[in-house]
Amino acid sequence: MLRSILLYTALVLGANGAIAGEVDWQAAKDGGLVKLVPSEDAAPLPETTFADPDGNEHSLADYEGKVVLLNFWATWCAPCREEMPALDALQSELGGGDFQVVTIATGRNPPEKIDDFFKETGVENLPVLLDPKQKLSREMGVVGLPVSVLIDRNGVEVARLLGDADWSGEAAKEVIRQLTAP
C-alpha cells in the first residue's frame, strides 16, 4: 500500500512538472541551440501594435494562451534568409492551437520585397507582419537581427536567441513540445 502511495505521488509530481511547461534548457543548448538564453525577470510584454500589409493592427495579446516563437527579421538580413525556412518548417510541423511562429519584419521592408523574400526562401506558412518604425522591436530590446523570443502561454518571455538558429531541428522542436505540454 505504501509503495502504491509513493508511486502515485511520484507520478503526480512528475505530471505537474509537465503542466508547468518546464524546459530542459541545457539539453536545448547541447542539441544545437547554443545561443538560446533563458530569461530571468523578463519585463512584461509591450502592448505596442504592429500591422499586416493591409494595415490591420495586431498585438502580442492576440496570441494569448499560445506558446509563441516571436522572430524579428528584415529582408536585407543575410542570417534571416538562412533562418526563415527553418521557422517555416517549425510552423508547418508544430503550429496550431497551442503554438505559433510569429515573424515581424522590423524597419523598412516594403511588402513587395517581403513577397520576393518569401518566394526566394520557400516560406509558405509564416505571417507577414510589419514593425516599420521599429517601435515594438525597440521596446523589446532588439539590438540586432534576427532575434527570436520564446513566449509562454501566459504571455511571459521565457528565452531569447540573438542570431540565427536551426528552428526546424529536434532541439527546437523539443523546447516547443516542453512549453506546450498539457
Summary of the structure (lengths in Angstrom):
residues: 182
radius of gyration: 17.7
end to end distance: 29.1
largest distance: 68.5
contacts: 534
relative contact order: 0.24
helix: 39%
strand: 20%
